[in-house]
């Protein structure tokens, strides 16, 4: 998924287009929310790993200060599209594969 092509702001979408794959709006919303949670957790792990490099043994909760690199990392992630917008773009572009619990076939 090319994140540069994902809109940063909310886009109005026709719900009829979103339900073409599943036939049910609620199923589509569940699929998109689960994917958005996956993306959010992955981003959280990545930012935590990157900020961990700046952690100092002597820092306490009262003495924590941010340097320029930490601020730049935080700003980078703030400028990224939100996980729900990424999930919707993946879904619309056919890049999201999901499976219903009671069947073994993948839906694309």
DSSP file (Angstrom, degrees, kcal/mol; ACC not computed):
  #  RESIDUE AA STRUCTURE BP1 BP2  ACC     N-H-->O    O-->H-N    N-H-->O    O-->H-N    TCO  KAPPA ALPHA  PHI   PSI    X-CA   Y-CA   Z-CA
    1    1 A X              0   0    0      0, 0.0     2,-0.9     0, 0.0     3,-0.1   0.000 360.0 360.0 360.0 126.5    0.0    0.0    0.0
    2    2 A X    >   -     0   0    0      1,-0.2     3,-1.5     2,-0.0     4,-0.3  -0.782 360.0-163.7 -88.1 107.0    1.4    3.3   -1.0
    3    3 A X  G >  S+     0   0    0     -2,-0.9     3,-1.3     1,-0.3    -1,-0.2   0.762  82.9  70.2 -65.3 -25.2    0.6    5.6    1.9
    4    4 A X  G 3  S+     0   0    0      1,-0.3    -1,-0.3    -3,-0.1    -2,-0.0   0.761  96.5  52.9 -65.0 -23.0    1.2    8.7   -0.2
    5    5 A X  G <  S+     0   0    0     -3,-1.5     2,-0.4     2,-0.1    -1,-0.3   0.539  87.1  98.5 -89.4  -6.9   -2.0    8.0   -2.1
    6    6 A X  S <  S-     0   0    0     -3,-1.3    80,-0.1    -4,-0.3    75,-0.1  -0.666  81.6-116.4 -82.1 131.1   -4.1    7.7    1.0
    7    7 A X        -     0   0    0     -2,-0.4     4,-0.1    78,-0.2    82,-0.1  -0.380  13.1-150.0 -66.4 145.3   -6.1   10.9    1.7
    8    8 A X  S    S+     0   0    0     73,-0.1    74,-0.3     2,-0.1     2,-0.2   0.799  79.2  57.7 -84.7 -31.5   -5.2   12.6    5.0
    9    9 A X  S    S-     0   0    0      1,-0.1     2,-0.1    72,-0.1    -2,-0.1  -0.575 101.6 -85.7 -97.5 162.2   -8.6   14.1    5.5
   10   10 A X        -     0   0    0     -2,-0.2     2,-0.4     1,-0.0    -1,-0.1  -0.412  42.1-154.8 -66.7 139.7  -11.9   12.3    5.7
   11   11 A X        -     0   0    0     -2,-0.1     2,-0.3    -4,-0.1    -1,-0.0  -0.957  17.5-120.3-119.2 135.3  -13.6   11.6    2.4
   12   12 A X        -     0   0    0     -2,-0.4     2,-0.3     2,-0.0     0, 0.0  -0.597  37.1-169.7 -73.3 130.3  -17.3   11.1    1.9
   13   13 A X        -     0   0    0     -2,-0.3     2,-0.6     3,-0.0     3,-0.0  -0.907  26.9-114.1-124.2 151.1  -18.0    7.6    0.4
   14   14 A X    >>  -     0   0    0     -2,-0.3     4,-1.1     1,-0.1     3,-1.0  -0.731  20.5-147.7 -81.8 122.7  -21.0    6.0   -1.0
   15   15 A X  H 3> S+     0   0    0     -2,-0.6     4,-1.4     1,-0.3    -1,-0.1   0.773  95.0  65.6 -65.7 -24.5  -22.0    3.1    1.3
   16   16 A X  H 34 S+     0   0    0      1,-0.2     4,-0.3     2,-0.2    -1,-0.3   0.859 101.1  50.1 -64.9 -33.2  -23.3    1.1   -1.7
   17   17 A X  H X4 S+     0   0    0     -3,-1.0     3,-0.7     1,-0.2     4,-0.3   0.845 108.1  53.5 -71.4 -32.6  -19.8    0.9   -3.0
   18   18 A X  H 3< S+     0   0    0     -4,-1.1     4,-0.4     1,-0.2     3,-0.3   0.773 107.6  50.0 -73.3 -25.4  -18.5   -0.3    0.4
   19   19 A X  T 3X S+     0   0    0     -4,-1.4     4,-2.8     1,-0.2    -1,-0.2   0.399  79.7  96.6 -95.9   4.5  -21.0   -3.2    0.6
   20   20 A X  T <4 S+     0   0    0     -3,-0.7    -1,-0.2    -4,-0.3    -2,-0.1   0.892  88.7  43.5 -59.8 -39.9  -20.3   -4.7   -2.8
   21   21 A X  T  4 S+     0   0    0     -3,-0.3    -1,-0.2    -4,-0.3    -2,-0.1   0.919 130.0  21.7 -71.8 -45.2  -17.9   -7.2   -1.5
   22   22 A X  T  4 S-     0   0    0     -4,-0.4    -2,-0.2     2,-0.1    -1,-0.1   0.775  86.1-136.6 -98.6 -30.3  -19.8   -8.3    1.6
   23   23 A X  S  < S+     0   0    0     -4,-2.8     2,-0.4    -7,-0.1    -3,-0.1   0.467  81.0  82.1  83.4   1.4  -23.4   -7.4    0.9
   24   24 A X     >  -     0   0    0     -6,-0.1     4,-1.9     1,-0.1     5,-0.1  -0.973  65.9-152.7-144.5 123.6  -23.7   -6.0    4.4
   25   25 A X  H  > S+     0   0    0     -2,-0.4     4,-2.4     1,-0.2     5,-0.2   0.875  98.3  53.7 -63.1 -38.9  -22.6   -2.6    5.7
   26   26 A X  H  > S+     0   0    0      1,-0.2     4,-2.2     2,-0.2    -1,-0.2   0.883 107.4  50.3 -67.7 -38.0  -22.1   -3.9    9.2
   27   27 A X  H  > S+     0   0    0      2,-0.2     4,-2.4     1,-0.2    -1,-0.2   0.910 110.7  50.7 -63.3 -41.0  -19.8   -6.7    8.1
   28   28 A X  H  X S+     0   0    0     -4,-1.9     4,-2.6     1,-0.2    -2,-0.2   0.914 109.3  50.2 -62.4 -43.1  -17.8   -4.2    6.1
   29   29 A X  H  X S+     0   0    0     -4,-2.4     4,-2.5     1,-0.2    -1,-0.2   0.897 110.8  49.7 -63.7 -40.1  -17.5   -1.8    9.1
   30   30 A X  H  X S+     0   0    0     -4,-2.2     4,-2.3     2,-0.2    -2,-0.2   0.925 111.5  48.6 -64.2 -44.5  -16.2   -4.7   11.3
   31   31 A X  H  X S+     0   0    0     -4,-2.4     4,-2.1     1,-0.2    -2,-0.2   0.930 114.0  46.2 -60.7 -46.2  -13.7   -5.8    8.6
   32   32 A X  H  X S+     0   0    0     -4,-2.6     4,-2.4     1,-0.2    -2,-0.2   0.882 112.1  50.3 -66.8 -38.2  -12.4   -2.2    8.3
   33   33 A X  H  X S+     0   0    0     -4,-2.5     4,-2.1     2,-0.2    -1,-0.2   0.891 110.0  50.1 -69.2 -37.5  -12.3   -1.6   12.0
   34   34 A X  H  X S+     0   0    0     -4,-2.3     4,-1.9     2,-0.2    -2,-0.2   0.913 112.9  46.5 -65.3 -41.3  -10.3   -4.8   12.6
   35   35 A X  H  X S+     0   0    0     -4,-2.1     4,-2.4     2,-0.2    -2,-0.2   0.902 110.4  52.7 -67.3 -39.9   -7.8   -3.8    9.9
   36   36 A X  H  X S+     0   0    0     -4,-2.4     4,-2.6     1,-0.2    -1,-0.2   0.890 108.4  51.5 -62.8 -38.6   -7.5   -0.3   11.3
   37   37 A X  H  X S+     0   0    0     -4,-2.1     4,-2.5     2,-0.2    -1,-0.2   0.903 108.8  51.0 -63.6 -40.9   -6.7   -1.8   14.7
   38   38 A X  H  X S+     0   0    0     -4,-1.9     4,-2.1     2,-0.2    -2,-0.2   0.929 112.5  45.8 -60.8 -45.6   -4.0   -4.0   13.1
   39   39 A X  H  X S+     0   0    0     -4,-2.4     4,-2.4     1,-0.2    -2,-0.2   0.915 112.2  51.5 -64.2 -43.2   -2.5   -0.9   11.4
   40   40 A X  H  X S+     0   0    0     -4,-2.6     4,-2.4     1,-0.2    -2,-0.2   0.907 110.2  48.3 -61.8 -43.7   -2.7    1.1   14.6
   41   41 A X  H  X S+     0   0    0     -4,-2.5     4,-2.4     2,-0.2    -1,-0.2   0.895 111.1  50.8 -64.6 -39.8   -0.9   -1.6   16.7
   42   42 A X  H  X S+     0   0    0     -4,-2.1     4,-2.2     2,-0.2    -2,-0.2   0.914 111.8  47.2 -64.4 -42.0    1.8   -1.9   14.1
   43   43 A X  H  X S+     0   0    0     -4,-2.4     4,-2.7     2,-0.2     5,-0.2   0.895 110.8  52.3 -64.9 -39.9    2.4    1.9   14.1
   44   44 A X  H  X S+     0   0    0     -4,-2.4     4,-2.3     2,-0.2    -2,-0.2   0.912 110.3  47.7 -63.8 -42.6    2.4    2.0   17.9
   45   45 A X  H  X S+     0   0    0     -4,-2.4     4,-2.3     2,-0.2    -1,-0.2   0.915 113.1  49.4 -62.9 -42.4    5.0   -0.8   18.1
   46   46 A X  H  X S+     0   0    0     -4,-2.2     4,-2.3     2,-0.2    -2,-0.2   0.926 112.7  44.8 -65.3 -45.6    7.1    1.0   15.5
   47   47 A X  H  X S+     0   0    0     -4,-2.7     4,-2.5     2,-0.2     5,-0.2   0.885 113.0  51.8 -68.2 -36.5    7.0    4.4   17.1
   48   48 A X  H  X S+     0   0    0     -4,-2.3     4,-1.6    -5,-0.2    -1,-0.2   0.910 110.4  49.0 -63.6 -41.1    7.7    2.8   20.6
   49   49 A X  H  X S+     0   0    0     -4,-2.3     4,-0.6     1,-0.2    -2,-0.2   0.911 113.2  46.7 -63.8 -42.4   10.7    1.0   19.1
   50   50 A X  H >< S+     0   0    0     -4,-2.3     3,-0.6     1,-0.2     4,-0.2   0.882 114.8  45.7 -68.9 -37.9   12.1    4.2   17.5
   51   51 A X  H >< S+     0   0    0     -4,-2.5     3,-1.4     1,-0.2     4,-0.3   0.725  98.4  72.0 -78.0 -20.6   11.5    6.3   20.7
   52   52 A X  H >< S+     0   0    0     -4,-1.6     3,-1.3     1,-0.3    -1,-0.2   0.798  85.1  68.4 -62.8 -28.0   13.1    3.6   22.9
   53   53 A X  T << S+     0   0    0     -4,-0.6    -1,-0.3    -3,-0.6    -2,-0.2   0.774  99.3  50.1 -61.5 -25.8   16.5    4.6   21.4
   54   54 A X  T <  S+     0   0    0     -3,-1.4    -1,-0.3    -4,-0.2    -2,-0.2   0.501  82.3 117.0 -92.8  -4.8   16.3    7.9   23.2
   55   55 A X    <   -     0   0    0     -3,-1.3     2,-0.4    -4,-0.3    -3,-0.0  -0.430  49.8-158.0 -69.5 136.1   15.4    6.5   26.6
   56   56 A X    >   -     0   0    0     -2,-0.1     3,-1.0     1,-0.1    -2,-0.1  -0.912  21.0-133.2-117.1 141.5   18.0    7.2   29.2
   57   57 A X  T 3  S+     0   0    0     -2,-0.4    -1,-0.1     1,-0.2    -2,-0.0   0.815 106.7  52.7 -61.8 -30.8   18.5    5.2   32.4
   58   58 A X  T 3  S+     0   0    0      2,-0.0    -1,-0.2     5,-0.0     2,-0.2   0.610  83.8 108.8 -83.3 -12.2   18.7    8.4   34.5
   59   59 A X    <   -     0   0    0     -3,-1.0     2,-0.2     3,-0.1     5,-0.1  -0.445  47.0-173.9 -69.1 133.1   15.5    9.8   33.2
   60   60 A X     >  -     0   0    0     -2,-0.2     4,-0.6     1,-0.0     3,-0.5  -0.678  44.1 -93.9-113.7 176.2   12.7    9.9   35.6
   61   61 A X  T  4 S+     0   0    0     -2,-0.2     3,-0.3     1,-0.2    -2,-0.1   0.826 126.7  46.3 -60.7 -30.7    9.1   10.9   35.0
   62   62 A X  T  4 S+     0   0    0      1,-0.2    -1,-0.2     3,-0.0    -3,-0.1   0.732 113.5  47.4 -83.5 -22.5    9.9   14.4   36.2
   63   63 A X  T  4 S+     0   0    0     -3,-0.5     2,-0.3    -5,-0.1    -1,-0.2   0.298  74.8 129.9-105.3   9.1   13.1   14.8   34.2
   64   64 A X     <  +     0   0    0     -4,-0.6     2,-0.3    -3,-0.3    -9,-0.0  -0.467  30.6 175.9 -70.3 128.4   12.0   13.6   30.8
   65   65 A X        -     0   0    0     -2,-0.3     2,-0.4     0, 0.0    -2,-0.1  -0.936  23.3-129.6-128.9 156.4   12.9   16.0   28.0
   66   66 A X        -     0   0    0     -2,-0.3     2,-0.2     4,-0.0    -2,-0.0  -0.866  15.9-154.5-107.8 136.6   12.5   15.7   24.3
   67   67 A X     >  -     0   0    0     -2,-0.4     4,-2.0     1,-0.1     3,-0.2  -0.508  37.7 -93.9 -99.1 177.2   15.2   16.3   21.8
   68   68 A X  H  > S+     0   0    0      1,-0.2     4,-2.5     2,-0.2     5,-0.2   0.856 122.4  55.1 -61.8 -37.5   14.8   17.4   18.2
   69   69 A X  H  > S+     0   0    0      1,-0.2     4,-2.3     2,-0.2    -1,-0.2   0.907 108.1  49.2 -63.7 -41.3   14.9   13.8   16.9
   70   70 A X  H  > S+     0   0    0     -3,-0.2     4,-2.3     1,-0.2    -1,-0.2   0.910 111.6  49.1 -63.0 -42.1   12.1   12.7   19.1
   71   71 A X  H  X S+     0   0    0     -4,-2.0     4,-2.5     1,-0.2    -2,-0.2   0.904 110.6  50.4 -65.3 -41.0   10.0   15.7   18.1
   72   72 A X  H  X S+     0   0    0     -4,-2.5     4,-2.2     2,-0.2    -1,-0.2   0.894 110.0  50.2 -64.9 -40.0   10.6   15.0   14.4
   73   73 A X  H  X S+     0   0    0     -4,-2.3     4,-1.9     2,-0.2    -2,-0.2   0.934 112.2  47.7 -62.8 -45.7    9.6   11.3   14.8
   74   74 A X  H  X S+     0   0    0     -4,-2.3     4,-1.8     1,-0.2    -2,-0.2   0.911 112.0  49.0 -62.5 -43.1    6.4   12.3   16.6
   75   75 A X  H  X S+     0   0    0     -4,-2.5     4,-1.6     1,-0.2    -1,-0.2   0.874 106.8  57.1 -64.9 -36.7    5.6   14.9   13.9
   76   76 A X  H  X S+     0   0    0     -4,-2.2     4,-0.7     1,-0.2     3,-0.3   0.938 109.7  44.0 -59.0 -47.1    6.2   12.4   11.2
   77   77 A X  H  < S+     0   0    0     -4,-1.9     3,-0.4     1,-0.2    -1,-0.2   0.811 109.3  56.7 -70.9 -28.9    3.6   10.0   12.6
   78   78 A X  H  < S+     0   0    0     -4,-1.8    -1,-0.2     1,-0.2    -2,-0.2   0.819 105.7  51.8 -68.4 -30.0    1.2   12.8   13.2
   79   79 A X  H  < S+     0   0    0     -4,-1.6    -1,-0.2    -3,-0.3    -2,-0.2   0.631  90.5  99.7 -81.0 -14.2    1.3   13.7    9.5
   80   80 A X  S  < S-     0   0    0     -4,-0.7     3,-0.1    -3,-0.4   -76,-0.0  -0.340  87.6 -93.8 -71.2 153.3    0.6   10.1    8.4
   81   81 A X        -     0   0    0    -78,-0.2   -73,-0.1     1,-0.1    -1,-0.1  -0.338  49.4 -98.4 -63.0 149.7   -2.9    9.1    7.4
   82   82 A X    >>  -     0   0    0    -74,-0.3     4,-1.8     1,-0.1     3,-0.7  -0.339  31.2-112.5 -68.1 151.0   -5.0    7.7   10.1
   83   83 A X  H 3> S+     0   0    0      1,-0.2     4,-2.5     2,-0.2     5,-0.2   0.830 115.5  56.1 -56.5 -35.2   -5.3    3.9   10.3
   84   84 A X  H 3> S+     0   0    0      1,-0.2     4,-2.2     2,-0.2    -1,-0.2   0.879 106.8  49.4 -67.4 -35.0   -9.0    3.9    9.4
   85   85 A X  H <> S+     0   0    0     -3,-0.7     4,-2.0     2,-0.2    -1,-0.2   0.867 111.0  49.8 -69.7 -35.5   -8.3    5.8    6.2
   86   86 A X  H  X S+     0   0    0     -4,-1.8     4,-2.5     2,-0.2    -2,-0.2   0.923 110.8  50.0 -65.7 -44.1   -5.5    3.4    5.3
   87   87 A X  H  X S+     0   0    0     -4,-2.5     4,-2.3     1,-0.2    -2,-0.2   0.910 110.9  48.8 -62.0 -42.9   -7.8    0.4    5.9
   88   88 A X  H  X S+     0   0    0     -4,-2.2     4,-2.7     2,-0.2    -1,-0.2   0.907 111.2  50.1 -64.4 -41.0  -10.6    1.9    3.7
   89   89 A X  H  X S+     0   0    0     -4,-2.0     4,-2.0     2,-0.2     6,-0.2   0.908 110.4  49.7 -64.4 -41.3   -8.1    2.6    0.9
   90   90 A X  H  <>S+     0   0    0     -4,-2.5     5,-2.5     2,-0.2     6,-0.9   0.916 112.6  48.3 -61.1 -42.6   -6.8   -1.0    1.1
   91   91 A X  H ><5S+     0   0    0     -4,-2.3     3,-1.1     1,-0.2    -2,-0.2   0.927 112.3  47.5 -63.8 -46.5  -10.4   -2.2    1.0
   92   92 A X  H 3<5S+     0   0    0     -4,-2.7    -1,-0.2     1,-0.3    -2,-0.2   0.819 112.2  50.2 -66.6 -30.8  -11.4    0.0   -2.0
   93   93 A X  T 3<5S-     0   0    0     -4,-2.0    -1,-0.3    -5,-0.2    -2,-0.2   0.422 114.1-114.8 -88.8   1.8   -8.2   -1.0   -3.9
   94   94 A X  T < 5S+     0   0    0     -3,-1.1    -3,-0.2    -4,-0.4    -2,-0.1   0.703  83.6 119.9  75.4  19.2   -8.8   -4.8   -3.4
   95   95 A X      < +     0   0    0     -5,-2.5     2,-0.6    -6,-0.2    -4,-0.2   0.485  50.5  87.3 -93.0  -4.3   -5.7   -5.1   -1.3
   96   96 A X        -     0   0    0     -6,-0.9     2,-0.5    12,-0.2    -2,-0.0  -0.865  59.3-165.7-104.3 120.6   -7.5   -6.3    1.8
   97   97 A X        +     0   0    0     -2,-0.6     2,-0.3     9,-0.0    11,-0.2  -0.896  15.0 169.1-105.9 131.3   -8.2  -10.1    2.1
   98   98 A X  E     -A  107   0A   0      9,-1.9     9,-3.0    -2,-0.5     2,-0.4  -0.930  18.8-152.2-138.9 162.5  -10.7  -11.3    4.6
   99   99 A X  E     -A  106   0A   0     -2,-0.3     2,-0.2     7,-0.2     7,-0.1  -0.998  19.7-122.9-138.3 138.3  -12.5  -14.5    5.5
  100  100 A X    >   -     0   0    0      5,-0.5     3,-1.2    -2,-0.4     5,-0.0  -0.560  26.5-124.2 -77.6 147.2  -15.9  -15.2    7.1
  101  101 A X  T 3  S+     0   0    0      1,-0.3    -1,-0.1    -2,-0.2     0, 0.0   0.816 106.5  49.8 -64.7 -33.3  -15.6  -17.3   10.2
  102  102 A X  T 3  S+     0   0    0      2,-0.0     2,-0.3     0, 0.0    -1,-0.3   0.436 108.9  57.1 -90.2   1.4  -18.1  -20.0    9.0
  103  103 A X    <   -     0   0    0     -3,-1.2     0, 0.0     2,-0.1     0, 0.0  -0.898  66.0-145.6-127.6 160.6  -16.4  -20.5    5.6
  104  104 A X        +     0   0    0     -2,-0.3     2,-0.3     2,-0.1    -1,-0.1   0.483  68.7 101.1-100.5  -5.7  -12.9  -21.5    4.5
  105  105 A X        -     0   0    0      1,-0.0    -5,-0.5    -5,-0.0     2,-0.3  -0.602  69.2-128.0 -86.7 142.4  -12.8  -19.4    1.3
  106  106 A X  E     -A   99   0A   0     -2,-0.3     2,-0.5    -7,-0.1    -7,-0.2  -0.609  16.7-146.0 -82.4 144.9  -11.0  -16.1    1.2
  107  107 A X  E      A   98   0A   0     -9,-3.0    -9,-1.9    -2,-0.3   -86,-0.0  -0.940 360.0 360.0-112.4 134.7  -12.9  -13.1   -0.1
  108  108 A X              0   0    0     -2,-0.5   -12,-0.2   -11,-0.2    -1,-0.1   0.375 360.0 360.0-123.6 360.0  -11.0  -10.5   -2.1
